[in-house]
């Protein structure tokens, strides 16, 4: 869920005169993110019962009958400005933001991630998304077979990793495509990879929204072992 009546912003891409202009035209909000999150939690608790629990990043709604478990991320609009010449003359990358209980701010760009992955899928002649699904299914089997620990390779990071593979590597067959993709990732410079939203480098030792390089390497090596074993 996203609060759109207000937004938070990143001005680091603006010149000093643009920052000054932005500050002069900014209006304070009368309804905060904290209030929005409080109200969302209250509504979900009323709707689904006392078992609804807030976690570090999402509010958890447990399964009940035909309803499956669900996580609700409560966020606010976010703008990463690249130009500001006035309220109606500016450019920005739109995303979302929310805060963890310890005060850590999370900023991400899910709409941009989704749009870029769709373009990637089309540019790979419809091979990208099936190969991502294969990698996720293999990840699940690898957890069951004790090749990797649960949580090592979240789906979001697997998709972002494969987003970097050149479209020319996709095609012929699923097996050929998967092998080509993993071989490309093993041979490339990991510092040059980008997230699917193209706003972050995916391998960062401290960022709360990126993967750790050692975990990515461990997952790729385990994929190779699992592939060879089967």
Backbone as CSV, one residue per row, in Angstrom:
resi,resn,N_x,N_y,N_z,CA_x,CA_y,CA_z,C_x,C_y,C_z
1,UNK,0.841,-1.175,0.000,0.000,0.000,0.000,0.883,1.234,0.000
2,UNK,0.502,2.221,-0.818,1.345,3.414,-0.949,0.539,4.678,-0.680
3,UNK,1.079,5.536,0.146,0.490,6.832,0.428,0.959,7.814,-0.647
4,UNK,0.019,8.358,-1.413,0.368,9.256,-2.509,0.051,10.718,-2.231
5,UNK,-0.599,11.006,-1.112,-0.943,12.396,-0.816,0.279,13.200,-0.375
6,UNK,1.343,12.492,0.005,2.622,13.135,0.305,3.732,12.352,-0.394
7,UNK,4.929,12.909,-0.425,6.074,12.172,-0.961,7.342,12.611,-0.244
8,UNK,8.311,11.697,-0.232,9.638,11.988,0.279,10.578,12.090,-0.917
9,UNK,11.733,12.711,-0.734,12.549,13.004,-1.914,14.042,12.871,-1.650
10,UNK,14.769,12.676,-2.757,16.232,12.646,-2.788,16.665,13.783,-3.704
11,UNK,17.403,14.738,-3.159,17.808,15.918,-3.925,19.286,15.896,-4.295
12,UNK,19.968,14.778,-4.064,21.417,14.750,-4.280,21.795,14.958,-5.739
13,UNK,20.866,14.713,-6.659,21.156,14.900,-8.082,20.919,16.308,-8.573
14,UNK,20.520,17.216,-7.685,20.224,18.591,-8.079,21.395,19.529,-7.810
15,UNK,21.476,20.592,-8.595,22.443,21.659,-8.338,21.970,22.443,-7.118
16,UNK,22.876,23.211,-6.517,22.543,23.923,-5.288,21.399,24.910,-5.488
17,UNK,21.365,25.596,-6.635,20.269,26.545,-6.864,18.930,25.821,-7.012
18,UNK,18.959,24.612,-7.555,17.733,23.839,-7.683,17.242,23.369,-6.308
19,UNK,18.173,22.978,-5.439,17.793,22.578,-4.081,17.150,23.749,-3.332
20,UNK,17.735,24.935,-3.498,17.188,26.123,-2.834,15.785,26.425,-3.340
21,UNK,15.593,26.319,-4.657,14.281,26.557,-5.249,13.275,25.523,-4.754
22,UNK,13.699,24.283,-4.702,12.817,23.214,-4.212,12.372,23.507,-2.780
23,UNK,13.315,23.853,-1.919,12.988,24.128,-0.518,12.027,25.298,-0.389
24,UNK,12.165,26.281,-1.269,11.300,27.470,-1.189,9.868,27.172,-1.626
25,UNK,9.681,26.120,-2.419,8.352,25.806,-2.936,7.719,24.597,-2.237
26,UNK,8.433,23.970,-1.337,7.930,22.777,-0.653,6.903,23.146,0.400
27,UNK,5.814,22.390,0.450,4.771,22.610,1.444,4.791,21.459,2.456
28,UNK,4.711,21.747,3.745,4.729,20.680,4.753,3.465,19.836,4.686
29,UNK,3.611,18.548,4.965,2.467,17.634,4.938,1.702,17.708,6.252
30,UNK,0.401,17.419,6.169,-0.434,17.405,7.368,-0.738,15.983,7.838
31,UNK,-0.317,14.990,7.047,-0.560,13.575,7.369,0.720,12.821,7.062
32,UNK,1.297,12.186,8.060,2.623,11.602,7.910,2.574,10.125,7.546
33,UNK,3.723,9.609,7.149,3.847,8.170,6.876,3.545,7.360,8.124
34,UNK,4.043,7.807,9.279,3.815,7.078,10.529,2.320,6.959,10.823
35,UNK,1.575,8.038,10.579,0.129,7.999,10.788,-0.540,7.048,9.796
36,UNK,-0.082,7.062,8.560,-0.636,6.177,7.530,-0.409,4.716,7.910
37,UNK,0.798,4.376,8.341,1.099,3.003,8.724,0.256,2.580,9.918
38,UNK,0.092,3.475,10.872,-0.753,3.187,12.034,-2.183,2.883,11.593
39,UNK,-2.713,3.686,10.684,-4.095,3.515,10.239,-4.268,2.251,9.408
40,UNK,-3.261,1.917,8.573,-3.329,0.687,7.779,-3.331,-0.526,8.699
41,UNK,-2.459,-0.524,9.703,-2.394,-1.648,10.650,-3.719,-1.801,11.389
42,UNK,-4.304,-0.689,11.809,-5.583,-0.740,12.518,-6.680,-1.310,11.621
43,UNK,-6.700,-0.891,10.354,-7.724,-1.378,9.425,-7.553,-2.875,9.153
44,UNK,-6.317,-3.309,8.922,-6.074,-4.724,8.643,-6.406,-5.590,9.855
45,UNK,-6.116,-5.085,11.053,-6.431,-5.827,12.266,-7.945,-5.962,12.431
46,UNK,-8.673,-4.886,12.140,-10.130,-4.937,12.203,-10.691,-5.918,11.185
47,UNK,-10.084,-5.931,10.000,-10.573,-6.775,8.906,-10.209,-8.242,9.088
48,UNK,-8.970,-8.521,9.530,-8.473,-9.904,9.537,-8.171,-10.457,10.927
49,UNK,-8.297,-9.661,11.975,-8.148,-10.187,13.317,-6.818,-9.881,13.980
50,UNK,-6.729,-10.277,15.239,-5.564,-9.945,16.066,-4.301,-10.667,15.636
51,UNK,-4.412,-11.689,14.761,-3.227,-12.418,14.303,-2.390,-11.593,13.328
52,UNK,-2.931,-10.483,12.835,-2.177,-9.580,11.961,-1.029,-8.969,12.767
53,UNK,0.202,-9.105,12.245,1.371,-8.654,12.991,2.312,-7.822,12.119
54,UNK,2.772,-6.663,12.629,3.780,-5.895,11.887,5.149,-6.535,12.028
55,UNK,5.900,-6.627,10.909,7.256,-7.155,10.929,8.249,-6.058,10.612
56,UNK,9.475,-6.437,10.291,10.506,-5.447,9.994,10.194,-4.644,8.738
57,UNK,9.663,-5.331,7.712,9.412,-4.642,6.449,7.951,-4.671,6.018
58,UNK,7.172,-5.579,6.549,5.796,-5.725,6.088,4.890,-6.146,7.229
59,UNK,3.604,-5.934,7.031,2.581,-6.405,7.956,2.138,-7.785,7.477
60,UNK,2.185,-8.765,8.357,1.865,-10.144,7.991,0.404,-10.453,8.291
61,UNK,-0.298,-10.983,7.276,-1.676,-11.449,7.425,-1.656,-12.965,7.271
62,UNK,-1.944,-13.719,8.321,-1.849,-15.186,8.234,-2.979,-15.782,7.407
63,UNK,-2.711,-16.964,6.899,-3.719,-17.689,6.124,-4.910,-18.046,7.008
64,UNK,-6.065,-18.157,6.359,-7.281,-18.547,7.072,-8.263,-19.118,6.062
65,UNK,-8.528,-20.409,6.153,-9.424,-21.034,5.193,-8.822,-21.018,3.803
66,UNK,-9.540,-20.434,2.855,-9.052,-20.362,1.471,-8.084,-19.208,1.241
67,UNK,-7.902,-18.353,2.249,-7.002,-17.213,2.118,-5.574,-17.626,2.427
68,UNK,-4.645,-17.227,1.578,-3.232,-17.553,1.770,-2.551,-16.486,2.621
69,UNK,-1.361,-16.839,3.165,-0.543,-15.850,3.869,-0.295,-14.654,2.950
70,UNK,-0.219,-13.480,3.529,0.052,-12.278,2.730,0.922,-11.313,3.525
71,UNK,1.774,-10.598,2.817,2.591,-9.532,3.402,2.168,-8.212,2.776
72,UNK,1.895,-7.229,3.598,1.495,-5.906,3.122,2.603,-4.912,3.446
73,UNK,3.236,-4.385,2.422,4.260,-3.362,2.604,3.569,-2.003,2.608
74,UNK,3.732,-1.257,3.672,3.127,0.069,3.802,4.191,1.103,3.444
75,UNK,3.948,1.862,2.391,4.977,2.765,1.875,4.397,4.133,1.555
76,UNK,5.276,5.044,1.213,4.894,6.374,0.741,5.604,6.634,-0.580
77,UNK,5.079,7.554,-1.357,5.704,7.908,-2.628,7.090,8.515,-2.390
78,UNK,7.970,8.272,-3.351,9.335,8.779,-3.255,9.757,9.322,-4.617
79,UNK,10.473,10.431,-4.597,10.955,11.038,-5.833,12.463,11.262,-5.760
80,UNK,13.179,10.699,-6.713,14.616,10.946,-6.853,14.779,11.978,-7.960
81,UNK,14.974,13.221,-7.560,14.979,14.318,-8.529,16.273,14.368,-9.342
82,UNK,16.098,14.623,-10.627,17.240,14.830,-11.523,17.273,16.261,-12.053
83,UNK,16.142,16.968,-11.919,16.063,18.373,-12.349,14.891,19.031,-11.635
84,UNK,15.099,20.276,-11.184,13.999,21.019,-10.565,14.103,22.496,-10.915
85,UNK,13.141,22.937,-11.725,13.050,24.349,-12.098,11.707,24.944,-11.698
86,UNK,10.965,24.186,-10.919,9.677,24.663,-10.452,8.732,23.501,-10.225
87,UNK,7.621,23.779,-9.573,6.657,22.730,-9.237,6.165,21.997,-10.471
88,UNK,6.044,22.703,-11.590,5.533,22.090,-12.814,6.609,21.955,-13.894
89,UNK,7.862,22.094,-13.487,8.976,21.983,-14.443,10.119,21.233,-13.754
90,UNK,10.006,19.894,-13.733,11.009,19.094,-13.046,10.984,17.667,-13.578
91,UNK,12.020,16.926,-13.257,12.119,15.512,-13.626,12.556,14.724,-12.399
92,UNK,12.005,13.527,-12.273,12.389,12.669,-11.153,12.077,11.213,-11.488
93,UNK,12.781,10.320,-10.794,12.506,8.888,-10.863,11.576,8.563,-9.710
94,UNK,10.442,7.939,-10.004,9.447,7.681,-8.968,9.663,6.316,-8.324
95,UNK,9.583,6.290,-7.011,9.724,5.038,-6.279,8.860,5.031,-5.044
96,UNK,9.225,4.189,-4.105,8.531,4.122,-2.819,9.555,4.161,-1.697
97,UNK,9.091,4.498,-0.507,9.964,4.464,0.659,9.161,4.036,1.880
98,UNK,9.844,3.396,2.810,9.249,3.084,4.107,10.386,2.942,5.113
99,UNK,10.016,2.854,6.381,11.011,2.781,7.439,10.847,1.503,8.244
100,UNK,11.955,0.870,8.566,11.955,-0.298,9.432,11.869,0.162,10.885
101,UNK,11.524,-0.740,11.809,11.379,-0.339,13.218,12.619,0.315,13.816
102,UNK,13.816,-0.038,13.307,15.041,0.558,13.852,15.359,1.914,13.230
103,UNK,14.481,2.412,12.355,14.677,3.716,11.741,15.355,3.680,10.383
104,UNK,15.778,2.504,9.927,16.415,2.384,8.617,15.404,2.688,7.514
105,UNK,15.761,3.628,6.634,14.878,3.964,5.525,15.153,3.047,4.343
106,UNK,14.097,2.490,3.785,14.183,1.653,2.602,13.629,2.436,1.420
107,UNK,14.401,2.522,0.352,13.972,3.212,-0.867,14.098,2.234,-2.028
108,UNK,13.043,2.064,-2.777,13.110,1.164,-3.918,12.197,1.663,-5.024
109,UNK,12.295,0.989,-6.184,11.611,1.454,-7.381,10.888,0.285,-8.055
110,UNK,9.833,-0.250,-7.425,9.182,-1.456,-7.948,8.545,-1.286,-9.311
111,UNK,7.950,-0.131,-9.586,7.316,0.079,-10.903,8.364,0.088,-12.002
112,UNK,9.509,0.726,-11.728,10.592,0.762,-12.707,11.185,-0.622,-12.890
113,UNK,11.327,-1.363,-11.801,11.817,-2.745,-11.868,10.914,-3.582,-12.768
114,UNK,9.609,-3.494,-12.551,8.652,-4.276,-13.333,8.684,-3.884,-14.806
115,UNK,8.718,-2.578,-15.067,8.720,-2.107,-16.456,9.982,-2.546,-17.187
116,UNK,11.131,-2.447,-16.530,12.392,-2.843,-17.163,12.440,-4.347,-17.427
117,UNK,11.889,-5.132,-16.497,11.865,-6.587,-16.707,10.945,-6.955,-17.867
118,UNK,9.866,-6.203,-18.044,8.983,-6.449,-19.189,9.696,-6.152,-20.499
119,UNK,10.433,-5.054,-20.536,11.218,-4.715,-21.725,12.273,-5.785,-21.992
120,UNK,12.909,-6.274,-20.914,13.914,-7.325,-21.051,13.288,-8.594,-21.618
121,UNK,12.115,-8.929,-21.129,11.404,-10.120,-21.598,11.103,-10.004,-23.089
122,UNK,10.626,-8.856,-23.497,10.315,-8.644,-24.912,11.582,-8.660,-25.767
123,UNK,12.655,-8.059,-25.241,13.908,-8.000,-25.992,14.613,-9.330,-26.101
124,UNK,14.273,-10.269,-25.208,14.876,-11.610,-25.256,13.963,-12.600,-25.978
125,UNK,13.001,-12.067,-26.722,12.055,-12.910,-27.473,11.272,-13.834,-26.543
126,UNK,10.848,-13.276,-25.406,9.993,-13.957,-24.422,10.712,-15.063,-23.626
127,UNK,12.035,-15.030,-23.571,12.781,-16.059,-22.841,13.089,-15.642,-21.404
128,UNK,13.156,-14.368,-21.126,13.652,-13.897,-19.825,12.824,-14.420,-18.654
129,UNK,11.530,-14.203,-18.656,10.705,-14.580,-17.503,10.678,-16.088,-17.254
130,UNK,10.587,-16.948,-18.292,10.661,-18.387,-18.021,11.987,-18.817,-17.403
131,UNK,13.088,-18.198,-17.822,14.391,-18.563,-17.259,14.489,-18.110,-15.802
132,UNK,13.914,-16.944,-15.494,13.857,-16.506,-14.100,13.081,-17.511,-13.260
133,UNK,11.950,-17.986,-13.796,11.143,-18.974,-13.077,11.915,-20.277,-12.872
134,UNK,12.671,-20.703,-13.876,13.499,-21.903,-13.739,14.501,-21.726,-12.597
135,UNK,15.163,-20.564,-12.555,16.157,-20.308,-11.513,15.514,-20.302,-10.127
136,UNK,14.319,-19.743,-10.015,13.624,-19.723,-8.725,13.207,-21.132,-8.299
137,UNK,12.722,-21.918,-9.258,12.349,-23.302,-8.943,13.563,-24.121,-8.529
138,UNK,14.689,-23.896,-9.222,15.924,-24.584,-8.839,16.351,-24.161,-7.448
139,UNK,16.220,-22.873,-7.147,16.544,-22.385,-5.798,15.743,-23.133,-4.739
140,UNK,14.451,-23.320,-4.997,13.598,-24.027,-4.030,14.045,-25.481,-3.848
141,UNK,14.378,-26.147,-4.955,14.862,-27.525,-4.884,16.219,-27.603,-4.178
142,UNK,17.045,-26.596,-4.377,18.355,-26.569,-3.737,18.236,-26.397,-2.222
143,UNK,17.230,-25.640,-1.787,16.988,-25.502,-0.348,16.556,-26.847,0.228
144,UNK,15.632,-27.516,-0.468,15.155,-28.831,-0.016,16.282,-29.855,0.029
145,UNK,17.218,-29.743,-0.919,18.320,-30.696,-0.989,19.552,-30.285,-0.206
146,UNK,19.451,-29.188,0.569,20.546,-28.702,1.412,21.774,-28.244,0.615
147,UNK,21.544,-27.808,-0.612,22.637,-27.192,-1.373,22.897,-25.771,-0.867
148,UNK,21.833,-25.092,-0.477,21.945,-23.734,0.051,20.999,-23.601,1.237
149,UNK,21.216,-22.571,2.030,20.319,-22.292,3.151,19.157,-21.428,2.672
150,UNK,18.035,-21.560,3.346,16.874,-20.730,3.035,17.210,-19.271,3.297
151,UNK,16.824,-18.398,2.372,17.090,-16.976,2.523,18.343,-16.492,1.827
152,UNK,19.147,-17.407,1.292,20.385,-17.001,0.626,20.106,-16.230,-0.659
153,UNK,19.066,-16.633,-1.392,18.819,-16.061,-2.718,17.355,-15.655,-2.870
154,UNK,16.968,-14.482,-2.368,15.593,-14.010,-2.536,15.229,-13.853,-4.015
155,UNK,13.967,-14.072,-4.319,13.499,-14.026,-5.715,13.825,-12.703,-6.383
156,UNK,13.691,-11.608,-5.650,13.954,-10.278,-6.207,15.381,-10.170,-6.731
157,UNK,16.336,-10.747,-5.986,17.735,-10.667,-6.392,18.044,-11.611,-7.550
158,UNK,17.397,-12.765,-7.586,17.593,-13.683,-8.716,17.142,-13.021,-10.007
159,UNK,15.976,-12.405,-9.967,15.463,-11.720,-11.158,16.392,-10.588,-11.576
160,UNK,16.853,-9.805,-10.599,17.758,-8.700,-10.905,19.082,-9.166,-11.472
161,UNK,19.598,-10.285,-10.962,20.855,-10.847,-11.455,20.721,-11.246,-12.923
162,UNK,19.656,-11.968,-13.246,19.463,-12.439,-14.620,19.115,-11.308,-15.577
163,UNK,18.630,-10.192,-15.050,18.329,-9.019,-15.877,19.572,-8.529,-16.617
164,UNK,20.745,-8.771,-16.015,21.998,-8.282,-16.604,22.488,-9.123,-17.776
165,UNK,22.009,-10.350,-17.896,22.492,-11.235,-18.950,22.083,-10.683,-20.312
166,UNK,23.010,-10.557,-21.260,22.670,-10.007,-22.583,21.550,-10.803,-23.256
167,UNK,20.674,-10.096,-23.932,19.545,-10.752,-24.601,20.004,-11.777,-25.624
168,UNK,21.191,-11.577,-26.180,21.712,-12.518,-27.175,21.997,-13.890,-26.572
169,UNK,22.102,-13.971,-25.239,22.362,-15.256,-24.584,21.097,-16.101,-24.438
170,UNK,19.948,-15.500,-24.697,18.683,-16.213,-24.543,18.252,-16.822,-25.872
171,UNK,17.746,-18.053,-25.801,17.215,-18.673,-27.010,17.646,-20.124,-27.179
172,UNK,17.175,-20.764,-28.226,17.432,-22.155,-28.612,16.614,-23.125,-27.748
173,UNK,16.949,-23.221,-26.441,16.205,-24.082,-25.524,16.384,-23.538,-24.122
174,UNK,15.543,-23.988,-23.190,15.667,-23.521,-21.819,16.996,-23.952,-21.207
175,UNK,17.411,-25.193,-21.486,18.675,-25.673,-20.945,19.858,-24.880,-21.469
176,UNK,19.867,-24.652,-22.778,20.952,-23.884,-23.393,20.976,-22.459,-22.861
177,UNK,19.797,-21.858,-22.743,19.707,-20.483,-22.272,20.175,-20.371,-20.823
178,UNK,19.716,-21.296,-19.990,20.093,-21.239,-18.581,21.598,-21.400,-18.417
179,UNK,22.184,-22.351,-19.112,23.632,-22.573,-19.022,24.400,-21.346,-19.506
180,UNK,23.939,-20.748,-20.614,24.604,-19.560,-21.148,24.514,-18.390,-20.175
181,UNK,23.362,-18.249,-19.539,23.168,-17.149,-18.593,24.079,-17.297,-17.381
182,UNK,24.128,-18.489,-16.809,24.959,-18.699,-15.620,26.443,-18.577,-15.961
183,UNK,26.856,-19.102,-17.116,28.252,-18.969,-17.527,28.621,-17.502,-17.728
184,UNK,27.694,-16.728,-18.276,27.972,-15.299,-18.466,28.142,-14.610,-17.115
185,UNK,27.263,-14.920,-16.175,27.345,-14.294,-14.856,28.627,-14.682,-14.121
186,UNK,29.069,-15.933,-14.293,30.291,-16.379,-13.636,31.538,-15.725,-14.222
187,UNK,31.453,-15.301,-15.462,32.632,-14.740,-16.134,32.655,-13.211,-16.143
188,UNK,31.559,-12.567,-15.742,31.503,-11.111,-15.826,32.029,-10.462,-14.554
189,UNK,32.307,-9.172,-14.615,32.747,-8.406,-13.455,31.507,-8.076,-12.618
190,UNK,31.368,-8.651,-11.432,30.144,-8.440,-10.647,29.909,-6.992,-10.254
191,UNK,30.977,-6.191,-10.215,30.816,-4.787,-9.830,30.096,-3.979,-10.905
192,UNK,29.964,-4.551,-12.103,29.306,-3.848,-13.207,27.830,-4.225,-13.353
193,UNK,27.358,-5.158,-12.539,25.959,-5.529,-12.600,25.094,-4.385,-12.074
194,UNK,23.868,-4.302,-12.567,22.922,-3.298,-12.081,21.632,-3.995,-11.648
195,UNK,20.897,-3.365,-10.744,19.575,-3.869,-10.393,18.638,-3.660,-11.580
196,UNK,17.553,-4.404,-11.610,16.604,-4.263,-12.722,15.997,-2.871,-12.768
197,UNK,15.936,-2.176,-11.636,15.440,-0.792,-11.668,16.488,0.196,-12.175
198,UNK,17.738,-0.268,-12.305,18.869,0.507,-12.806,19.172,1.750,-11.959
199,UNK,18.767,1.683,-10.690,19.068,2.769,-9.753,20.123,2.372,-8.735
200,UNK,20.420,1.088,-8.642,21.390,0.579,-7.682,22.313,-0.432,-8.356
201,UNK,23.521,-0.591,-7.787,24.337,-1.763,-8.074,23.851,-2.852,-7.118
202,UNK,23.591,-4.055,-7.610,22.935,-5.068,-6.766,23.805,-5.673,-5.684
203,UNK,25.136,-5.577,-5.824,26.032,-6.195,-4.843,26.697,-5.091,-4.025
204,UNK,26.161,-4.886,-2.826,26.639,-3.816,-1.959,26.767,-4.364,-0.544
205,UNK,27.894,-4.128,0.118,28.122,-4.752,1.426,27.288,-4.188,2.573
206,UNK,26.636,-3.029,2.390,25.921,-2.414,3.508,24.492,-1.984,3.180
207,UNK,24.142,-1.831,1.916,22.811,-1.328,1.576,21.724,-2.309,1.993
208,UNK,20.611,-1.802,2.570,19.525,-2.700,2.990,18.662,-3.196,1.837
209,UNK,18.910,-2.701,0.614,18.079,-3.120,-0.522,18.869,-3.884,-1.582
210,UNK,20.094,-4.289,-1.261,20.906,-5.000,-2.241,21.423,-6.321,-1.663
211,UNK,21.975,-7.148,-2.557,22.491,-8.476,-2.228,23.929,-8.348,-1.760
212,UNK,24.393,-9.324,-1.001,25.799,-9.367,-0.620,26.563,-10.189,-1.661
213,UNK,27.728,-9.716,-2.072,28.485,-10.359,-3.144,28.793,-11.815,-2.819
214,UNK,29.146,-12.110,-1.563,29.489,-13.481,-1.197,28.267,-14.405,-1.288
215,UNK,27.080,-13.862,-1.052,25.863,-14.671,-1.159,25.531,-14.948,-2.621
216,UNK,25.722,-13.956,-3.464,25.508,-14.147,-4.900,26.462,-15.208,-5.437
217,UNK,27.737,-15.118,-5.069,28.730,-16.092,-5.522,28.388,-17.494,-5.014
218,UNK,27.986,-17.591,-3.759,27.622,-18.891,-3.193,26.437,-19.489,-3.934
219,UNK,25.483,-18.666,-4.285,24.304,-19.157,-5.006,24.680,-19.637,-6.403
220,UNK,25.497,-18.878,-7.122,25.907,-19.277,-8.469,26.707,-20.583,-8.430
221,UNK,27.610,-20.707,-7.491,28.398,-21.941,-7.380,27.516,-23.140,-7.042
222,UNK,26.528,-22.909,-6.169,25.610,-23.987,-5.819,24.732,-24.368,-7.008
223,UNK,24.354,-23.378,-7.817,23.579,-23.662,-9.028,24.355,-24.594,-9.959
224,UNK,25.623,-24.301,-10.125,26.461,-25.131,-10.999,26.535,-26.561,-10.457
225,UNK,26.748,-26.693,-9.162,26.826,-28.032,-8.563,25.496,-28.773,-8.724
226,UNK,24.402,-28.080,-8.463,23.083,-28.696,-8.584,22.834,-29.123,-10.027
227,UNK,23.181,-28.275,-10.965,23.021,-28.571,-12.403,23.818,-29.817,-12.776
228,UNK,25.076,-29.866,-12.342,25.930,-31.005,-12.678,25.470,-32.287,-12.000
229,UNK,24.943,-32.182,-10.793,24.478,-33.370,-10.077,23.241,-33.982,-10.736
230,UNK,22.459,-33.128,-11.386,21.216,-33.612,-11.973,21.349,-33.812,-13.477
